[in-house]
Amino acid sequence: MHNRSVTTPPQRLFTPAFVALTLSELAYFTASGLIVGLTTFFVTGPIGVDESGVALATAAFAITTLALRPYAGRLSDRRGRRPLLIGGGALFSLVLLGHLLAADLPTLIVLRLLLGIAEAFYFVAAFAALADLAPPGRTGEALSYNSLALYLGLALGPLLGEVLLGLGGFPLAWIGGFALGIAATALAVWLPETAARDEVAASEGSPGIFHRQALGPGIALFTGTTAMSGFLLLVGPYAESAGLDVWSVTFLLFGAVVIVLRLLFATLPDRVPPLRLGGLALAMAGIGLTVVAVVGGVAGLLAGTTLLAAGVAFMTPALFAATFARVPPAERGAASGTMSFLIDLGFGTGPFLMGFVAAMSGTPIAFAIGAAVALVGSAGTLAATGLRRQSAPAD
C-alpha cells in the first residue's frame, strides 16, 4: 500500500491547490491560443515568408513536444510535478518574450523548438498533478472541470491576440503572452508538490518510457483525437460550401456542446466504468462524423457536429480516468506522458490523413474515414472492457 501521508487528496475537490492549478492552466493555454491565432499572420507578415513557413514552425514545435512527452512523464515521477510546472512555465514565458527578437524564419523555428520543450514539461506535469489532487473516486470529475481551462484558453487566446495586435502590433501581443506565461508560472510556484516523497522515490525503478497500462486507453484516445482534429481542419470550408454563411458557427457549436456537457455531467466518468464510457463516446464521435458525411447540407453538418462534440466531451475525461485507475500514484507522470504523446500523435495524424483524403476524394469521404477511425477505436475499447470483465476474479 502506498503511504500518502504527504499529499493524501482531501475529499473536497475545489481546494485552493486545485483552483490554483486550473487558473495556471487557464493562463498558460490562453497564451497558447494567442500563439496559435497569431502565428500565420506573424510568419506571412514581419517574418516575410509564405504559408510553408507556418508549416515549418508548427512542425518544429511538434517534433520536440512529441519526442519529450514520455520523458517528461518519467521525469515528473522522479523529480516531482512542481519543478516541471515551474520550469515549463518559465521557459514558455521566455520563449514568448524571445519572439520580440525574431526577425527571420530560422530564429522562429529555434523558438518553436524550445516552445515544444516547455509544452511537454508543463502539460504532462499538470495532468499528473491534477490526478494527485483529485479525491479518491473523483478523477473523472476533476478532469471534466479542469479541462475547461484548456478549451476556454484556446478559445479566448486568439481573440486576445487580435485585440493586442490591433492596439500595439506584434510586440504588444508577445508581451501580453509573456505576462500570461508569468502568471501561469507564479501560480505553479505557489502550488505545493503534489507527489508524495515516497512515491517519487518509488518511481526510480519504473521501467520503460511508455507506460504499458496507459497504452490501451491512449490508443483509444489517439483514434478519437485523429477524427476530431481532421474534422476541425476541414469543417470551415466545408460549412461554407454547404451553405452556412457564418461558417464559424460550427466551431462555436462544437465548443459550446463540449463545455456544457462537461459541466452538466462532470461526475459521469466516476459513476460508470470509465473505459466503457470512453468506448461509447468514441462510437458517438464516429456516428457524428458519419452523419456529416452521409446526410450532408447544413442540417447534417450541425447534427453531426453536435454528436461529435458530445463524444469528445466524455472521451478524454473517461479515458484518462480509466488510465489513472490502473496505475499507482508513483507512475502517474509516466502515464500522463504516454497519453499526451498519443494525443499529440492524433493531432498530427488527423489533419494529414483526412486532409490528404479530402484532396484526393473530397471532404465527405475524408469525414467518413475519420468516422471509421473513431469507430475502430470504439470497437477495440469496448472489446477490451469485455475482456477485462471476463478476466476479473469472481467475488
N, C-alpha and C positions, 0 to 999 in steps of 0.2 A: 504494500500500500504506500502511496506517495505521501510524504509529510508536507502539508501545505500550510504550515503554521504562519509562514511569512505573508502569503498572498491568498489565503483562502477566500474565494469570492463571496461577498455578502449576498444575502437573499434579495436585497434591493438592487434593481437593475440600474436605475438612474442615479448612480453615485457621482460625486464630484470627479472622480477619475474617468468614469465612462463619458461624462459630458465633456470633459477637457479633451479626451481623445477624439471624440466626434467633432468638436469645434476645430481641433488641429487639422483633422482631415478635411473639413469644410474649407478652411483657409487654403490648404495645400491643393485640393482639387479645383478650387476656383482659379488659383494661379495656373494650374494645368490647363483648364478650359480657356484661359486668356491666351496661353501659348498656342493652343490648337486653333483658336479663332484668328490669330494674327499671323501665323507662320506663312501662309500663302502670300499675303499682302507684303510681308517683310521681304520674302525672297524675291518676288517679282518687282518690288519697289526699290528700297535702298540697296539691297544686295545686287540687283540688276541682272538676274538670270530668269529663265522661263520655269515652267512647272516641273521640269526634270530636276531642278534644284530642290524643290519641295520634296520630291520622292527621295532624293539622296539624304536630305536632312532627317526625314522621317525614318528611313532605313537605318541611319546611324544610331538614332535613339533606340530602335527596336533591337538592334544587334546586342548592345550592351545590357539592356534590361532583360532580354530573353536569356542571355548567357549567364547572368548573375543571379537570377531569381532563386534557383535551387541553392546556390552557395550562400546567398543572403539568409535563406531559411535556416540552414545549419548553423550559420554564424549567430543568428538571433537566439538559437537554443544554447549555444556555448558561451556567449558573452552577455546575453540578456537582450530584451526588446529595446530598452531605453537608449543605449548607445547608437543603435541603428536608426531609431526615430530621430534623434538629435543630429547625428552625422548626416543622414539622408536629407533632413530638412535644411541644415546649414549649407550643404553642397548645392542643393536645389536653389537656395536663395542667391548664393554667389554666382551660380551659372546664369541666373536671370539678370543679375546686375552686369555680368560679363557681356550680355547682348548689346550693351551700350558701346562696346568696342568692336563689335562685329561689323566689318566693312566688306567682307568677301565671303564666298561660299566655303572655302576650306576652314576658316575660323568658325563659321557657324556649325559646320559638321563636327569639329572638335567639341564645341559647346554642347551639341546634342548627344555626343558620346558620353560626356560627363553627366548630362541630364539623365541618361538611361541608368547610370550607376546610382544616382540619387533616388530615382524611382524604384529601382529594385530593392534598395535597403529600406526606404521608408514604407513602401506598400506592404512588403512581406511582414515587417515588424509590426505594422499597425494591425494586420489581420490576426497575428499571433497574440498581441496584447489584448485585442478585443475578446478572443476566446478565453484568455486568462481572467478577464474581468467579468465575464458572463456568469451569473449564478448557475448552480447545477440545474440542468434540465431546461435552461432558457437560452441556450446558444443561438438557436434559430431566431428567436425574438430579438436578441441583441443584434444579430446580423441584419435583420429586417430594418430596424431603426437606424443603425449605424450607416448602412449602405445609402441612406438618403443623402448623406453628406457628399458622396461621390456624384450622385445624379444631380443634386442641386448645384454643386460646384461646377460640373461640366456644362450645366445649362446657363448659369449666371456668369461664368468666366468670359465667354465670347462677348456677351453684352457689355460687361465692364471694360473689356479690352477696346471695344468700339468706342465707348464713351471717352476713355482716356486718350485714345488715338485722336479723336476729334478735338480734345481740349489742349493737348500738348505734344502730339505726334508720338512716334515710337519711343523716344526717351522716357516720356511720362508713363507710357504703358509698361515698359520694362521696370521702371521704378515702382509702379503700383504692384506688379507681380512680385518684385523683391520684398516689398512690405508685407504682402500676404505670406510669402515664404518665411519671413522672420517671425510673423505671428504664429504660424504653424510650429516653428522650431521652439519658440518660447513656451508654448503650451506643452510641447513634448518635454522640455526641461522641467516643467512643473510636475509632470507625471511621476509617480513612483515607479520603481522597477516592478513589473507585474509577474515575472518569472521568479519563483522561489529559488533561493540559493542552492538547495539540494537538488532541485530539478535541473538547474544549469549544469551542476557538476555531473549529474547522471547522464546528461546528453553527450558527454565527451566520448562515450563508447558507441554512439549511434552510427551504424554503418551506412555507407552509400550517400549519394547526393539526392536522388529521387526517393521519396518515401513510399514504400510499397503499398501501405494501406490507403494512401491518397490517390493512387493511380486510377482505380476504378471510377470513383466519383469525379476525378479530374478529367478523365477521358470523356465521361458523360457531359461534363461542363464544356469541354472543348467542342463537342458536336453542337451544343446549343449556342455557344458564342460564335462559332463559324456561321451558322444560319442567321443569327441576329446581325452580325457585323456586315455580312454580304447584303442583307436586306437594307440596312441603313445607308450603305453606299449607293444603292441603285434606286431607292424609293423616290427620291426627289424628282429626277427627270421622268420616272415612270408615272408619278402622280400628275405631273403637268401634262403628259401625253394622254392620260386617262380622262382629262377634262377638269381636274381640280385646279381652279385658278390660283388659289393660295396654297402652293404645294407644301409649305412648311407646316400646314395643319396636321399632316401625318406624323411629324416629329413631336408636335405638341400633344397629339392624342397618345402616341406611344409613351412619352414621358409621364403624362398625367395618369394613365392606367397603371403603370408600374408603381408610381408613388402612392396612389390611393389604395391599391391592393396591399402594398407592404404595410401601410398604416392600419388598414382595417383588419388584416389577417396576420399581424406580426407574430402571433403565438402559434400559428398553424404548424410550422415545421417542428415544434416541440410537442404537439399533441397527436401527431400521426407519424408513422415510420418515415423518417426524412428521405431515405433512399427511394422509397416507393413514391413519395410526393415529387421528388426530383424526376423520376421516370414519367409520371403523369404530366408534369409541367413541360417536359420535352415533347411529349405527344401533343399537348395543346399548341406549343410553338409550331410544330410540324403541320398541324391541321390549319393553323392560321396562314402559314405560307402557301399551303395548298389552295386555300380559298382565294388568296390574292392571285395565284397563278391561273386557276381554273375559271373562277367566276368573272374576274376582270371588272373593268369600269370602276367608278367611284365607290359604289356600294360594296363591291367585293374588296376593294382596297381598304376601306375603313373597317369593315367587319373583320377582315383578315389581320389587319394591324392590331385591332383590339385583342383578338385571340393570341397573337404572337406576344404582345406585351403582357398579357395575363400569364402566359407560360414563363416569360422572363422574370416576372415579379416573384414567382415561387422557386424558380430553378436555382438561382445562386444561393439564397439562404438555406434551402433544403439540402443541397449537395455539400455545402461547407459544413452544415450541422452534422450530416452523416459522416463526414470525414473526421471532425473533431471528436465525435462519439467513439471513434475506433482507435484513436491514438492517445498515448499518455501525455500529460502536460509537458513533460520534458522534450517532446518531439513535435509540439505544435508549430514551431517555426519551420521545421523541415516540411511538414505537411502543407503549410501555407505557401512555401516556396514552390513545391510541386504543383499545387493547384493553380497558383498565379502564373507559373510557366505555361501551363496548358491553356489558361485563359488568353495569354498573350499570343500563343500559337494559333488559337482560334481566331483572334482578331486579325492576324496576318493571313491565315488561310482563307477565311470567308471572302474578303474583297478580291483576293487573287483568283480563287476558284470561280466564284459567281460572276465576277467581272469578266473573266475570260469566256465563260459560257454565254453571258449576255452579248458579248461582241460577236460570237460565232453563231448563236442560235436565237437570240432575242431574250429580253428580260423575263417574260413569263417562264421560259424554260429554266432560266437561272434561279428563279424563285422555287420552281419545282425541285431542282437539285438541292437547294437549301433545305426544303421540306424533307426530302429523303434523308439527308444527313441527320437532321434532328430526330426523325422517326427511327432511324437505325440506333441512335443513342438511346432513345426511349426504350426500344425493344431490349437492348442489351442490359440496361439498368433494371428494368422490370424482371428480366430473366435472372439477374443477379440477386434480386430480393427474394425470388422463389428459391434459389439455391441456398441462400443464407438461412432461410426459414427451415428448409429441409435438414440442413446440417446442424441446426441448433439442438443442444441436448434437451431431452424430454424433462419436464418438471417432475 
